[in-house]
């Protein structure tokens, strides 16, 4: 097993040195870098840092709009045709909102005494799964807070139930979002039919990570969590990675995620199936005191840099953002979800509550008909079943 922690010090030093000397490129330099991206296997981290700087210098450079427009035109020309684009759909199903960790930006934090918490029974889980499948979803993501009630046996039990529900659906599959797990746990989950894990790294800036997570019993272990993707990959699972923008310098996080994704591809022969693009947002009227802000321009620049750096990898555009924001950034093959069950256990069948008091964070839930019409107007269709059956057979024979 190849561990990202074994190369972390070198990648961290490289990225910090690059950012110390980066300057916002001129429009001509932007054109040169983008042209290089089409003729080269991959841009260097230094070249990507130049492009990221477009988002970091908003309002400070009279050419910034020109540079940003060049970037937008490039990504749309390469990965957004007039028609025939697809967005891959995932239905997150929240199973528990009980949590021992104390992330100050999350409504599931153990420190939040007014959060309405819930844990689905098996019958309720079955009803939630049936509810999303009745809406044509075929790829489901089971989501858990750091709930001590869910050991490996319980997770295998839940995954097995979900796998049975989707296994006869074309393109169906089950994903899992939990705390970090052991190699043995991932092997057992793969044997149960799990297809992949979804884990955003929060931030790979170790000092920033400690500021946000030192009070959390589980998440405080930065290095063990960092290697979670390696343990899952070694067990035959696919992985989604990404940063939570707003915890540290967005440029650092974007470059380190590219470095991680490239390391994964080299070590395991396959890239992450998606890059997460979450950005911190307040919930329930609470104010987040961030040490670094991430503007819309910065966020959108990072999304485009991900695609330029990793053309084969889709981005998971988040319902934390407005639909207008997502629609102007969608590219062919991205992952998108218009209904998240209000990001709380029982949200699809209203077992618990539809109020913000029970939700993990604020989202923009939308009606399917509206989304499909708007996507169609931009040349997109929704792919509800996109997991390869050939890969499923290969994993089953692992």
C-alpha positions in Angstrom: 0.0 0.0 0.0 1.3 3.4 -1.0 0.5 6.1 1.7 0.1 9.7 0.8 1.6 10.6 4.2 5.0 9.2 2.9 5.1 12.0 0.3 3.2 14.6 2.2 6.2 16.5 3.5 7.7 16.8 0.1 4.4 17.9 -1.6 3.7 20.3 1.2 7.1 22.0 0.9 6.8 22.1 -2.9 3.3 23.7 -2.8 4.3 26.3 -0.2 7.4 27.3 -2.2 5.4 27.7 -5.3 2.8 29.9 -3.6 5.4 32.1 -2.0 6.6 33.2 -5.4 3.5 33.0 -7.6 2.2 36.1 -9.3 -1.0 36.7 -11.2 -0.3 36.0 -14.9 -1.0 38.5 -17.7 -3.7 37.7 -20.2 -1.0 36.6 -22.7 0.5 34.3 -20.1 -2.9 32.8 -19.4 -3.3 32.0 -23.0 0.2 30.3 -23.1 -0.6 28.2 -20.0 -4.0 27.1 -21.4 -2.5 26.3 -24.8 0.2 24.2 -23.0 -2.6 22.3 -21.1 -4.0 21.1 -24.4 -0.6 19.9 -25.8 0.9 18.5 -22.5 0.0 15.5 -20.5 -0.5 17.7 -17.5 0.4 21.2 -16.3 2.9 21.5 -13.5 1.8 22.6 -10.0 3.6 25.9 -10.6 1.6 26.5 -13.8 -1.7 25.6 -12.0 -0.7 28.0 -9.2 -0.5 30.8 -11.7 -4.0 30.1 -12.9 -5.3 29.9 -9.3 -3.9 33.3 -8.7 -6.5 34.7 -11.0 -9.1 33.9 -8.3 -6.9 35.3 -5.5 -6.4 38.7 -7.1 -10.0 39.7 -7.8 -10.3 43.4 -8.0 -6.6 44.0 -7.6 -5.7 43.7 -11.3 -7.3 45.6 -14.1 -7.0 42.6 -16.4 -8.5 40.2 -13.9 -11.8 40.0 -15.7 -10.0 39.3 -19.0 -8.0 36.5 -17.4 -11.0 34.9 -15.8 -13.0 35.1 -19.0 -10.2 33.4 -20.9 -10.2 30.6 -18.3 -14.0 30.2 -18.5 -14.0 30.1 -22.3 -11.2 27.5 -22.3 -13.0 25.1 -20.0 -16.4 25.4 -21.7 -14.9 24.9 -25.1 -13.1 21.7 -24.0 -15.7 20.1 -21.7 -19.1 21.6 -22.5 -20.6 20.9 -25.9 -23.8 22.6 -27.2 -25.6 19.3 -26.4 -24.9 15.8 -25.2 -23.3 16.7 -21.9 -24.2 14.6 -18.8 -24.3 15.2 -15.1 -24.0 12.1 -12.9 -26.6 12.0 -10.1 -26.0 10.8 -6.5 -28.6 10.6 -3.8 -27.0 11.1 -0.3 -28.9 9.3 2.4 -28.1 10.4 5.9 -28.2 7.6 8.4 -27.1 9.3 11.7 -26.5 12.8 12.9 -25.0 11.7 16.3 -21.4 12.7 16.4 -18.5 12.7 18.9 -16.4 15.2 16.9 -16.5 18.9 17.5 -15.9 20.6 14.1 -17.1 24.2 14.8 -18.4 24.7 11.2 -20.7 21.6 11.3 -24.2 21.5 12.7 -23.7 17.9 13.7 -20.8 18.9 16.0 -21.0 17.4 19.5 -20.8 20.9 20.9 -24.1 21.9 19.3 -26.7 21.2 22.0 -29.6 22.5 20.0 -29.2 20.2 17.0 -32.1 17.8 16.5 -30.4 14.4 16.2 -31.6 11.2 14.7 -30.4 7.7 13.9 -32.4 5.6 11.4 -33.7 2.2 12.3 -33.3 -0.5 9.7 -36.9 -0.2 8.6 -36.5 3.6 8.2 -33.2 3.1 6.2 -35.1 0.8 3.9 -37.8 3.4 3.4 -35.3 6.1 2.7 -33.6 3.9 0.1 -36.9 3.0 -1.5 -37.9 6.7 -1.6 -34.8 7.8 -3.6 -35.0 4.8 -5.9 -38.6 5.7 -6.7 -37.3 9.0 -7.9 -35.1 7.2 -10.5 -31.8 7.5 -8.5 -29.6 4.4 -8.9 -26.4 5.6 -7.1 -26.8 6.2 -3.4 -24.4 7.5 -0.8 -24.9 6.4 2.8 -23.7 9.3 5.1 -22.8 9.0 8.8 -21.5 11.4 11.3 -18.8 10.1 13.7 -21.3 7.9 15.5 -19.8 5.3 17.8 -22.9 3.1 17.3 -21.7 2.3 13.8 -18.8 -0.2 13.9 -17.7 -2.2 10.9 -20.4 -4.8 11.4 -23.2 -2.2 11.4 -21.8 -0.4 8.3 -21.5 -3.8 6.5 -25.1 -4.5 7.4 -26.3 -1.2 6.1 -24.3 -1.3 2.9 -25.5 -4.8 2.2 -29.1 -3.7 2.4 -28.5 -0.8 0.0 -26.5 -3.0 -2.4 -29.5 -5.5 -2.5 -31.8 -2.6 -3.3 -29.7 -1.3 -6.3 -27.9 -4.4 -7.6 -30.4 -5.1 -10.4 -30.6 -1.5 -11.5 -28.5 -0.6 -14.5 -25.6 1.6 -13.5 -26.5 1.3 -9.8 -24.1 1.3 -6.9 -23.5 2.3 -3.3 -21.0 4.8 -1.9 -20.1 5.5 1.7 -19.3 8.7 3.6 -18.0 8.0 7.2 -15.1 8.8 9.5 -11.8 7.1 8.5 -11.8 3.4 8.8 -9.3 0.5 9.0 -8.0 -1.5 6.1 -9.9 -4.5 7.4 -13.1 -2.5 7.5 -12.8 -1.4 3.9 -12.1 -5.0 2.8 -15.2 -6.2 4.5 -17.2 -3.4 3.0 -15.9 -4.1 -0.5 -16.9 -7.8 0.0 -20.4 -6.5 0.9 -20.6 -4.8 -2.5 -19.6 -1.2 -1.7 -18.3 0.6 -4.7 -16.4 3.6 -3.2 -15.9 6.1 -0.5 -16.6 9.8 -0.4 -14.2 11.8 1.9 -13.4 15.5 1.7 -10.1 16.2 3.5 -11.3 19.4 5.2 -7.8 20.8 4.6 -4.3 19.2 4.0 -2.8 22.3 5.7 -1.7 20.5 8.9 -1.6 23.6 11.1 -5.0 24.9 9.8 -6.4 21.4 10.3 -5.3 21.4 13.9 -6.9 24.7 14.6 -10.3 23.4 13.4 -10.1 19.8 14.7 -7.9 19.6 17.8 -11.0 19.3 20.0 -12.4 16.3 18.0 -11.6 12.9 19.4 -11.4 11.2 16.0 -10.7 13.9 13.4 -7.8 15.2 15.5 -5.6 12.4 14.0 -4.5 14.2 10.9 -2.1 11.7 9.5 -4.3 8.6 9.9 -7.2 10.5 8.3 -4.9 11.6 5.5 -4.2 8.0 4.5 -7.8 6.9 4.5 -8.0 7.0 0.7 -5.0 4.7 0.4 -6.6 2.1 2.7 -9.8 2.2 0.7 -8.0 2.0 -2.7 -5.9 -0.9 -1.5 -9.2 -2.7 -0.7 -10.4 -2.3 -4.3 -12.7 0.7 -3.7 -13.0 3.8 -5.7 -12.5 7.1 -3.9 -13.7 10.7 -4.0 -11.4 13.3 -2.6 -11.5 17.1 -2.2 -11.0 20.0 0.1 -13.5 22.0 2.2 -12.8 25.5 0.9 -12.6 28.1 3.7 -10.5 26.3 6.3 -7.2 27.4 4.8 -5.7 29.2 1.7 -7.9 27.9 -1.2 -4.8 27.9 -3.5 -2.9 25.6 -1.2 -5.9 23.2 -0.8 -6.5 23.0 -4.5 -2.9 22.3 -5.4 -2.5 19.7 -2.7 -5.7 18.0 -3.9 -4.3 17.8 -7.4 -1.0 16.4 -6.0 -3.0 13.8 -4.0 -5.1 12.8 -7.1 -2.0 12.4 -9.2 -0.3 10.4 -6.5 -3.3 8.1 -6.3 -3.3 7.6 -10.1 0.4 6.7 -10.1 0.1 4.4 -7.1 -3.1 2.5 -7.9 -3.6 2.9 -11.6 -6.9 4.8 -11.3 -7.8 8.4 -10.5 -10.4 9.5 -8.0 -13.9 9.2 -9.6 -14.7 12.7 -8.5 -13.2 15.8 -6.8 -15.3 17.4 -4.1 -15.8 21.2 -4.3 -17.5 22.0 -1.0 -17.2 25.6 0.4 -18.0 26.5 4.0 -21.4 28.1 4.4 -23.2 29.3 7.7 -26.2 27.4 8.9 -29.1 28.5 11.1 -28.1 32.1 11.4 -24.7 31.2 12.9 -21.7 33.3 11.8 -18.6 31.5 10.7 -15.4 33.2 11.8 -13.1 32.1 8.9 -9.4 33.0 8.8 -9.5 32.9 5.0 -12.5 33.9 2.9 -13.2 32.2 -0.5 -15.0 34.5 -2.9 -17.2 33.3 -5.7 -14.4 34.2 -8.1 -11.9 32.2 -6.1 -14.2 29.2 -5.8 -15.0 29.1 -9.5 -11.3 29.5 -10.4 -10.5 26.4 -8.2 -13.3 24.4 -9.9 -11.8 25.2 -13.4 -8.2 24.4 -12.2 -9.4 21.0 -11.0 -10.7 20.2 -14.5 -7.6 21.5 -16.3 -5.3 19.6 -14.0 -7.4 16.4 -14.0 -9.4 16.2 -17.2 -10.6 12.7 -16.6 -12.1 13.5 -13.2 -15.5 15.0 -12.7 -16.2 17.6 -10.0 -19.0 17.2 -7.4 -20.8 20.6 -7.5 -22.4 21.2 -4.2 -26.0 22.1 -3.3 -24.5 24.4 -0.7 -24.1 26.7 -3.7 -27.0 28.4 -5.6 -28.2 26.6 -8.7 -27.1 29.6 -10.8 -23.6 29.2 -9.5 -23.6 25.5 -10.3 -25.2 25.9 -13.7 -22.5 28.3 -15.0 -19.8 25.9 -13.8 -21.1 22.5 -14.8 -19.0 20.6 -17.3 -19.6 17.3 -19.0 -19.2 14.3 -16.6 -19.6 16.3 -13.4 -21.6 15.0 -10.4 -24.6 17.0 -9.3 -27.5 16.5 -6.8 -30.6 18.6 -6.7 -32.2 16.9 -3.7 -30.2 15.8 -0.6 -33.0 14.8 1.8 -32.3 18.1 3.6 -29.0 16.6 4.6 -30.4 15.0 7.7 -31.6 11.4 8.6 -35.1 10.7 7.4 -35.1 13.8 5.1 -36.6 12.1 2.1 -39.6 10.5 4.0 -39.7 13.3 6.6 -39.1 10.9 9.5 -37.3 13.5 11.5 -37.6 17.2 10.7 -37.3 19.4 7.7 -36.1 22.3 9.8 -32.5 23.6 9.8 -32.2 22.4 13.4 -31.6 18.8 12.1 -29.5 19.5 9.0 -25.8 19.2 8.7 -25.5 22.4 6.7 -27.6 24.7 4.6 -28.5 23.4 1.1 -30.6 24.5 -1.9 -33.1 21.8 -2.5 -34.8 22.0 -5.9 -37.6 20.4 -7.9 -36.6 17.8 -10.5 -38.7 19.3 -13.3 -37.1 22.7 -12.9 -33.6 21.4 -12.8 -34.1 19.1 -15.8 -35.5 22.0 -17.9 -32.6 24.3 -16.9 -30.0 21.7 -17.6 -31.5 20.8 -21.0 -31.4 24.5 -22.0 -27.6 24.3 -21.5 -27.2 21.0 -23.3 -27.1 18.7 -20.3 -29.0 15.5 -19.3 -29.0 13.7 -16.0 -27.4 10.2 -15.8 -29.0 8.4 -12.9 -27.1 5.2 -13.3 -23.5 5.7 -14.2 -21.5 3.0 -12.3 -19.8 0.5 -14.7 -21.1 -3.0 -14.4 -17.8 -4.3 -15.7 -16.0 -2.7 -12.8 -18.6 -4.2 -10.4 -17.8 -7.7 -11.6 -14.1 -7.0 -11.2 -14.6 -5.9 -7.6 -16.9 -8.8 -6.9 -14.0 -11.1 -7.9 -11.4 -9.2 -5.9 
